[in-house]
Amino acid sequence: MQTAVEQFAAAFPRVRILVTSRTYAYQRQDWKLRDFAEAVLAPFGRAQIARFVERWYAYVGHQRQQQRCPGPRRASE
């Protein structure tokens, strides 16, 4: 994966690339991507977790409803 990301970045130098990973999975030095900045996100608090989960399920439910009910159809369909 490291080679593929680095080759993509080299082939498309003006493209912004965001790579995410669990922090424990990125500790080994040989896995680090050359010329990529690293950042660690702050953990969510309980209220943020609850809000995220609520919004996630609302979004997924809406998407599933859209797939089941694509809209009115003609009688000939």
Backbone as a chain_set.jsonl record, in Angstrom:
{"seq": "MQTAVEQFAAAFPRVRILVTSRTYAYQRQDWKLRDFAEAVLAPFGRAQIARFVERWYAYVGHQRQQQRCPGPRRASE", "coords": {"N": [[0.821, -1.168, 0.0], [1.943, 1.213, 0.766], [3.833, 1.763, -1.271], [2.112, 2.059, -3.481], [0.627, 4.352, -2.772], [2.667, 6.278, -2.589], [3.624, 6.224, -5.236], [1.348, 7.085, -6.596], [1.12, 9.679, -5.548], [3.468, 10.777, -6.556], [2.959, 10.653, -9.292], [0.802, 12.349, -9.547], [1.304, 15.167, -8.573], [-0.046, 17.532, -7.853], [-2.378, 16.845, -6.665], [-4.285, 16.675, -3.752], [-3.83, 14.546, -1.039], [-5.183, 12.475, 1.381], [-4.425, 10.299, 3.856], [-5.535, 7.864, 6.025], [-5.144, 6.198, 9.178], [-5.037, 3.834, 11.843], [-3.463, 4.76, 14.859], [-1.772, 2.917, 16.165], [-1.153, 1.205, 14.121], [0.596, 2.542, 12.57], [3.066, 2.95, 13.641], [5.493, 1.744, 13.014], [8.56, 2.588, 11.539], [9.239, 1.895, 8.907], [6.849, 1.859, 7.58], [6.04, 4.409, 7.18], [5.037, 7.175, 5.172], [6.876, 8.803, 2.684], [7.515, 12.28, 2.563], [5.003, 13.009, 3.519], [2.932, 14.717, 5.746], [2.256, 14.233, 9.244], [-0.452, 13.812, 11.487], [-2.367, 13.741, 14.496], [-5.609, 13.103, 15.444], [-7.741, 14.625, 17.843], [-9.368, 12.813, 20.435], [-12.894, 11.967, 20.435], [-15.318, 13.379, 22.649], [-17.852, 12.212, 24.983], [-20.371, 13.412, 24.305], [-19.851, 14.225, 21.694], [-19.441, 11.753, 20.469], [-22.002, 10.599, 20.757], [-23.517, 12.407, 19.197], [-22.29, 12.048, 16.684], [-22.874, 9.315, 16.145], [-25.68, 9.383, 16.128], [-26.172, 11.111, 13.944], [-24.891, 9.648, 11.921], [-26.424, 7.251, 11.72], [-28.889, 8.387, 11.02], [-28.268, 9.435, 8.515], [-27.532, 7.083, 7.089], [-29.934, 5.649, 7.266], [-31.597, 7.355, 5.798], [-30.377, 7.161, 3.261], [-30.794, 4.449, 2.67], [-33.575, 4.416, 2.561], [-33.963, 6.019, 0.333], [-32.966, 4.325, -1.639], [-34.798, 2.215, -1.58], [-37.171, 3.441, -2.267], [-37.337, 4.79, -5.055], [-38.896, 6.714, -6.277], [-41.872, 7.979, -7.942], [-43.4, 5.814, -10.381], [-44.237, 5.075, -13.767], [-47.251, 3.502, -14.908], [-46.726, 1.693, -16.915], [-44.237, 0.658, -16.468]], "CA": [[0.0, 0.0, 0.0], [2.846, 2.365, 0.851], [4.381, 2.023, -2.606], [1.028, 2.541, -4.348], [0.31, 5.738, -2.391], [3.801, 7.124, -2.969], [3.657, 6.321, -6.69], [0.225, 7.936, -6.982], [1.49, 11.048, -5.183], [4.501, 11.224, -7.496], [2.348, 10.794, -10.617], [-0.155, 13.453, -9.504], [1.833, 15.996, -7.492], [-0.937, 18.64, -7.46], [-3.554, 16.273, -6.011], [-4.194, 16.565, -2.294], [-4.076, 13.166, -0.622], [-5.342, 12.262, 2.813], [-4.332, 8.879, 4.197], [-5.865, 7.672, 7.433], [-4.68, 4.947, 9.753], [-5.02, 3.737, 13.295], [-2.122, 5.174, 15.298], [-0.937, 1.754, 16.478], [-0.75, 0.545, 12.88], [1.509, 3.411, 11.838], [4.231, 3.207, 14.486], [6.735, 1.253, 12.412], [9.192, 3.579, 10.667], [9.267, 1.47, 7.501], [5.517, 2.055, 6.996], [5.769, 5.845, 7.041], [5.059, 7.67, 3.801], [7.818, 9.896, 2.453], [6.985, 13.601, 2.218], [3.641, 13.19, 4.018], [2.847, 15.231, 7.116], [1.474, 13.391, 10.144], [-1.253, 14.494, 12.505], [-3.209, 12.86, 15.307], [-6.85, 13.775, 15.79], [-8.148, 14.548, 19.245], [-10.478, 11.875, 20.599], [-14.229, 12.511, 20.676], [-15.927, 13.285, 23.973], [-19.107, 11.435, 24.972], [-21.405, 14.128, 23.558], [-19.482, 14.173, 20.278], [-19.695, 10.382, 20.017], [-23.452, 10.438, 20.635], [-23.955, 13.212, 18.05], [-21.798, 11.393, 15.478], [-23.64, 8.087, 15.928], [-27.04, 9.791, 15.762], [-26.159, 11.629, 12.57], [-24.49, 8.556, 11.023], [-27.568, 6.383, 11.475], [-29.891, 9.169, 10.299], [-27.816, 9.494, 7.12], [-27.625, 5.748, 6.491], [-31.355, 5.358, 7.121], [-32.095, 8.16, 4.68], [-29.855, 6.585, 2.019], [-31.5, 3.182, 2.417], [-34.943, 4.763, 2.166], [-33.875, 6.515, -1.045], [-32.752, 3.178, -2.522], [-36.026, 1.421, -1.622], [-38.261, 4.234, -2.867], [-36.692, 5.702, -6.0], [-39.81, 7.746, -6.75], [-43.05, 7.456, -8.663], [-43.151, 5.15, -11.658], [-45.399, 5.002, -14.661], [-47.946, 2.203, -14.862], [-46.181, 0.803, -17.938], [-42.92, 0.138, -16.076]], "C": [[0.882, 1.254, 0.0], [3.368, 2.74, -0.531], [3.311, 2.601, -3.528], [0.693, 3.998, -4.042], [1.43, 6.666, -2.825], [3.893, 7.289, -4.48], [2.526, 7.213, -7.204], [0.561, 9.393, -6.716], [2.533, 11.608, -6.145], [3.907, 11.475, -8.885], [1.408, 11.994, -10.689], [0.223, 14.416, -8.386], [0.915, 17.143, -7.041], [-2.203, 18.157, -6.753], [-3.316, 16.213, -4.513], [-4.604, 15.156, -1.887], [-4.159, 13.116, 0.892], [-5.353, 10.761, 3.054], [-4.632, 8.757, 5.681], [-5.419, 6.295, 7.892], [-4.9, 4.974, 11.252], [-3.594, 4.06, 13.747], [-1.224, 3.978, 15.579], [-0.425, 1.065, 15.217], [0.311, 1.335, 12.118], [2.783, 3.708, 12.62], [5.544, 2.771, 13.85], [7.287, 2.271, 11.416], [9.157, 3.176, 9.195], [7.898, 1.582, 6.825], [5.23, 3.518, 6.706], [5.917, 6.272, 5.581], [6.03, 8.84, 3.691], [7.084, 11.157, 2.058], [5.509, 13.806, 2.598], [3.716, 13.699, 5.45], [1.99, 14.277, 7.947], [0.732, 14.254, 11.151], [-2.064, 13.446, 13.254], [-4.446, 13.662, 15.707], [-7.148, 13.62, 17.279], [-9.316, 13.576, 19.368], [-11.802, 12.604, 20.834], [-14.574, 12.404, 22.153], [-17.237, 12.515, 23.864], [-20.206, 12.116, 24.154], [-21.111, 14.098, 22.064], [-19.736, 12.782, 19.698], [-21.187, 10.185, 19.788], [-23.979, 11.184, 19.406], [-23.523, 12.556, 16.735], [-22.637, 10.16, 15.153], [-25.062, 8.417, 15.48], [-27.092, 10.262, 14.312], [-25.805, 10.548, 11.556], [-25.7, 7.683, 10.688], [-28.703, 7.124, 10.767], [-29.536, 9.225, 8.814], [-27.99, 8.139, 6.433], [-29.089, 5.366, 6.286], [-31.969, 6.103, 5.947], [-31.64, 7.565, 3.343], [-30.567, 5.283, 1.678], [-32.931, 3.443, 1.976], [-34.961, 5.246, 0.725], [-33.727, 5.345, -2.018], [-34.014, 2.339, -2.665], [-37.149, 2.136, -2.369], [-37.675, 5.242, -3.85], [-37.606, 6.779, -6.534], [-40.965, 7.132, -7.516], [-42.653, 6.847, -9.988], [-44.423, 5.204, -12.495], [-45.986, 3.607, -14.601], [-47.347, 1.215, -15.861], [-44.842, 0.188, -17.547], [-43.049, -1.124, -15.262]], "O": [[0.588, 2.23, -0.69], [3.344, 3.911, -0.91], [3.584, 3.539, -4.278], [0.496, 4.792, -4.961], [1.167, 7.736, -3.374], [4.206, 8.378, -4.962], [2.719, 7.998, -8.132], [0.315, 10.252, -7.563], [2.481, 12.784, -6.504], [4.314, 12.411, -9.573], [1.232, 12.59, -11.752], [-0.46, 14.479, -7.364], [1.093, 17.668, -5.942], [-3.008, 18.968, -6.296], [-2.267, 15.755, -4.061], [-5.621, 14.642, -2.352], [-3.301, 13.654, 1.592], [-6.195, 10.042, 2.516], [-4.048, 9.468, 6.499], [-5.328, 5.354, 7.103], [-4.942, 6.046, 11.855], [-2.63, 3.673, 13.086], [-0.034, 4.016, 15.266], [0.62, 0.415, 15.244], [0.86, 0.847, 11.13], [3.506, 4.643, 12.277], [6.591, 3.36, 14.117], [6.559, 2.757, 10.551], [9.056, 4.041, 8.325], [7.803, 1.413, 5.609], [4.245, 3.823, 6.034], [6.796, 5.8, 4.859], [6.005, 9.757, 4.513], [6.123, 11.101, 1.29], [4.847, 14.687, 2.049], [4.473, 13.174, 6.267], [1.109, 13.599, 7.418], [1.229, 15.285, 11.602], [-2.403, 12.397, 12.707], [-4.336, 14.764, 16.243], [-6.835, 12.595, 17.884], [-10.17, 13.529, 18.482], [-11.826, 13.715, 21.364], [-14.171, 11.456, 22.827], [-17.68, 12.202, 22.759], [-20.901, 11.45, 23.386], [-22.029, 13.959, 21.255], [-20.194, 12.654, 18.563], [-21.595, 9.665, 18.75], [-24.799, 10.648, 18.66], [-24.299, 12.513, 15.78], [-23.062, 9.982, 14.012], [-25.585, 7.795, 14.555], [-27.966, 9.849, 13.55], [-26.353, 10.529, 10.454], [-25.97, 7.408, 9.519], [-29.416, 6.511, 9.972], [-30.409, 9.079, 7.958], [-28.53, 8.06, 5.33], [-29.445, 4.818, 5.243], [-32.766, 5.544, 5.193], [-32.428, 7.476, 2.402], [-30.905, 5.045, 0.519], [-33.442, 2.748, 1.098], [-35.879, 4.916, -0.027], [-34.302, 5.372, -3.106], [-34.284, 1.806, -3.741], [-37.975, 1.5, -3.023], [-37.53, 6.418, -3.519], [-37.126, 7.697, -7.2], [-41.025, 5.918, -7.712], [-41.706, 7.29, -10.639], [-45.528, 5.359, -11.976], [-45.29, 2.644, -14.278], [-47.458, 0.005, -15.661], [-44.359, -0.716, -18.229], [-42.042, -1.698, -14.849]]}, "num_chains": 1, "name": "protein.A"}
